[in-house]
Structures are given as structure tokens and as C-alpha cells.
Amino acid sequence: MKHSQSQYTKPSKPLLKKLLLPVAAVCAIFLAAEGFDLYEDYAQYRMETDPAFAQHHDRALSILHSRGYEVHDSDTDLHWARPVLEFEAYKGSLEYKIVMSYPDLNIIEERVDL
């Protein structure tokens, strides 16, 4: 009996190039996202370990209290890659989300939190 030869052929170079580009793009996006997460963690760490953090946070609370807000939650975050303080607060019967830049405490966002 005669054995037939294998039908396997090497993939062509254009096919490899077509597959390589999307794989490289996905890897680049993944690495960029992971890099941003590390930057975000580091920025929040730097903000929270700032010796003046407690003073800035207390000053932000007093600014919000003077505007009639009753703050019930606060957090650190990044907004457009800049450190911010985020607050959830009540004013009347509505809950608001307030984002203040850090350390200058300018209000960047102030909206009803639905």
C-alpha cells in the first residue's frame, strides 16, 4: 500500500503578518492598561501619604459643608490622569457626586448622583 503524503503546507508569510498585527495591538493595549493601573495606584498612594493630606481633606469637607452638603463618603482617584478627591454628599433629598482637584481643591464636577 502506498501512503499518501501529508496535505500540510506552511502558512504563507502574508497570513502570518495578518495575524501578527492584531495580536501585537492587543498586547500593546493590555500593557498600556496595566501601566495606567500601576500609575493610578502610585498616584493614589502618593496623595494618601502626603503629610498635608489630612489638612487638604478637612479643608475640602469644610468647603462642601459651607455649600450646604452633608458628606457621607470620600475617596481618592484620578480624573484625566490628575489626582482628585471624590465625595458623595447629600443636599436636601438628593445625593451628589463632587470631584475636587488635589491639592488646590477646585470643584471639577458637581452632579446629582442617580
C-alpha positions in Angstrom: 0.0 0.0 0.0 1.1 3.4 -0.8 0.8 6.1 1.9 -0.4 9.4 0.7 1.7 12.4 1.5 0.6 14.8 4.2 -1.5 17.7 3.0 0.2 20.1 5.4 1.6 23.2 3.9 3.5 26.0 5.6 1.4 29.1 6.2 2.2 31.9 3.9 4.1 35.0 5.1 1.2 37.4 4.4 -1.1 35.3 6.6 1.5 35.4 9.5 1.7 39.2 9.1 -2.1 39.5 9.2 -2.2 37.5 12.4 0.8 39.2 14.0 -0.5 42.8 13.8 -3.8 42.2 15.7 -2.0 40.1 18.3 0.6 42.8 18.8 -2.1 45.5 19.0 -4.0 43.6 21.7 -0.8 43.1 23.7 0.1 46.8 23.4 -3.4 47.8 24.7 -3.2 45.3 27.6 0.3 46.6 28.6 -0.9 50.2 28.4 -3.9 49.5 30.6 -1.8 47.7 33.1 0.7 50.5 33.1 -2.1 53.0 33.8 -3.4 50.9 36.7 0.1 51.0 38.2 0.3 54.8 37.7 -3.2 55.2 39.2 -2.2 53.1 42.3 1.1 55.0 42.7 -0.7 58.4 42.3 -3.3 57.5 44.9 -0.5 56.2 47.2 1.4 59.5 46.9 -1.7 61.5 47.6 -2.7 59.5 50.7 0.8 59.5 52.1 1.2 63.3 51.6 1.8 64.8 55.1 -0.7 67.5 54.3 -3.4 65.1 53.0 -5.5 65.3 56.2 -5.4 69.1 56.2 -6.5 69.2 52.5 -9.2 66.7 53.1 -10.6 68.6 56.1 -10.5 71.8 54.1 -12.4 70.1 51.3 -15.0 68.9 53.8 -15.4 72.5 55.2 -15.8 73.9 51.7 -18.6 71.4 51.0 -20.3 71.9 54.3 -20.3 75.7 53.6 -22.0 75.0 50.3 -24.8 73.1 52.2 -23.6 69.5 51.6 -23.7 66.7 54.1 -20.8 64.4 53.1 -21.2 60.7 53.7 -18.3 59.2 51.7 -14.9 60.3 50.3 -12.3 58.6 48.1 -9.1 59.4 46.2 -9.0 58.9 42.5 -7.6 60.2 39.2 -9.6 62.4 36.8 -7.9 62.8 33.4 -4.7 61.5 35.0 -4.8 64.1 37.7 -5.2 63.4 41.4 -8.7 64.2 42.8 -10.8 63.8 45.9 -14.3 62.4 45.2 -17.1 62.9 47.6 -20.7 61.6 47.8 -22.8 64.0 49.7 -26.5 64.9 50.3 -28.0 68.3 49.8 -31.7 68.2 50.6 -33.1 64.9 49.5 -30.7 64.5 46.6 -27.3 62.7 46.5 -24.5 64.4 44.7 -21.1 63.3 43.4 -18.5 66.0 43.8 -14.9 65.8 42.4 -12.3 68.3 43.6 -8.8 68.6 42.3 -6.0 67.9 44.7 -4.3 69.8 46.3 -5.9 73.1 45.2 -9.5 71.8 45.9 -11.2 73.4 42.9 -14.5 71.7 42.1 -14.2 69.9 38.8 -17.5 68.1 38.8 -20.7 68.5 40.8 -23.7 66.5 39.7 -26.7 64.7 41.0 -25.8 61.0 41.5 -28.6 58.9 40.1 
